[in-house]
Amino acid sequence: MLTISDMASEESAPAGLTLAKNDLGTSPIFTHVWPDSDELNAQLRTIVLDRMAVSPGLKKSNCGGWQSERNLQLWGGPAIDRLLERVHAMLHEVLRTTVYHPTKAC
């Protein structure tokens, strides 16, 4: 099982992963624009539209909108795997740069 300590380890971020941080009140918002994402975005769009065609989705907050079930990580396939790799890389970098390390000098 991967822990927050594991994710906040001293390992460096994947090459080229630079996060931008903006504060929304007291909440930090981290972003990264992934280069060369047009093909992945097209694949993900097709996957989501196919899912919309066979699933009513969740009725949460969007009036007239569609929200997928909360199991995207189980959909499988190369495009979903790539998306999840990117999410994990960003999460790793956020934790690495923000989690307090008691062994580091302040």
C-alpha positions as CSV (number, residue, x, y, z in Angstrom):
1,M,0.0,0.0,0.0
2,L,1.3,3.4,-1.0
3,T,1.3,5.9,1.9
4,I,1.6,9.7,1.9
5,S,5.1,9.4,3.2
6,D,6.0,7.2,0.2
7,M,4.5,9.7,-2.2
8,A,6.3,12.6,-0.4
9,S,9.7,11.0,-0.7
10,E,12.8,12.7,-1.9
11,E,12.4,11.4,-5.5
12,S,12.3,14.1,-8.0
13,A,9.4,14.8,-10.3
14,P,9.2,13.2,-13.7
15,A,11.1,15.2,-16.3
16,G,9.3,18.3,-17.3
17,L,6.7,18.2,-14.6
18,T,6.5,21.7,-13.2
19,L,3.4,22.6,-11.2
20,A,2.0,26.1,-11.0
21,K,0.4,26.9,-7.7
22,N,-2.3,29.5,-7.2
23,D,-4.2,30.1,-4.0
24,L,-8.0,30.2,-3.9
25,G,-8.5,31.7,-0.5
26,T,-6.6,29.3,1.8
27,S,-6.8,26.4,-0.7
28,P,-3.8,25.9,-3.0
29,I,-4.7,24.9,-6.6
30,F,-2.0,23.1,-8.5
31,T,-2.0,22.9,-12.3
32,H,0.3,21.5,-15.0
33,V,-0.3,21.8,-18.8
34,W,0.8,18.5,-20.3
35,P,2.4,18.9,-23.7
36,D,1.3,16.8,-26.7
37,S,-2.0,15.9,-25.2
38,D,-4.2,16.2,-28.3
39,E,-4.3,12.5,-29.1
40,L,-4.9,11.5,-25.5
41,N,-7.6,14.1,-25.1
42,A,-9.3,12.8,-28.3
43,Q,-9.2,9.2,-27.0
44,L,-10.6,10.3,-23.6
45,R,-13.4,12.2,-25.3
46,T,-14.4,9.1,-27.3
47,I,-14.3,7.0,-24.1
48,V,-16.4,9.4,-22.2
49,L,-19.0,9.8,-25.0
50,D,-19.2,6.0,-25.4
51,R,-19.8,5.7,-21.6
52,M,-22.4,8.4,-21.7
53,A,-24.3,6.4,-24.4
54,V,-24.7,3.4,-22.1
55,S,-24.8,4.9,-18.6
56,P,-27.2,7.4,-17.1
57,G,-24.4,8.6,-14.9
58,L,-24.9,10.3,-11.5
59,K,-27.4,13.0,-10.8
60,K,-25.4,15.3,-8.6
61,S,-25.1,19.0,-9.3
62,N,-25.3,19.6,-13.0
63,C,-28.7,20.5,-14.2
64,G,-29.0,18.7,-17.5
65,G,-25.4,17.6,-17.4
66,W,-23.8,14.2,-17.2
67,Q,-21.4,13.0,-14.5
68,S,-19.8,9.6,-14.7
69,E,-19.9,7.1,-11.9
70,R,-17.0,7.4,-9.5
71,N,-15.0,4.5,-10.9
72,L,-13.0,5.9,-13.7
73,Q,-9.9,4.1,-12.4
74,L,-11.7,0.8,-13.2
75,W,-12.6,1.6,-16.8
76,G,-9.3,0.3,-18.1
77,G,-7.6,0.8,-21.4
78,P,-4.4,2.7,-22.5
79,A,-5.9,6.2,-22.4
80,I,-7.3,5.8,-18.9
81,D,-4.0,4.3,-17.7
82,R,-2.1,7.3,-19.2
83,L,-4.5,9.7,-17.5
84,L,-4.1,8.0,-14.2
85,E,-0.3,8.0,-14.6
86,R,-0.5,11.8,-15.0
87,V,-2.8,12.2,-12.0
88,H,-0.4,10.1,-9.9
89,A,2.6,12.1,-11.1
90,M,1.0,15.3,-10.2
91,L,-0.1,14.1,-6.8
92,H,3.4,12.8,-6.1
93,E,4.8,16.2,-6.9
94,V,2.2,18.1,-4.9
95,L,2.9,15.9,-1.8
96,R,6.7,16.0,-2.4
97,T,6.7,19.8,-2.3
98,T,4.1,20.4,0.4
99,V,4.2,17.7,3.0
100,Y,6.3,18.6,6.1
101,H,9.4,16.5,6.4
102,P,10.4,16.3,10.1
103,T,14.0,15.3,9.1
104,K,14.5,18.5,7.1
105,A,15.8,21.7,8.6
106,C,13.1,24.4,8.5
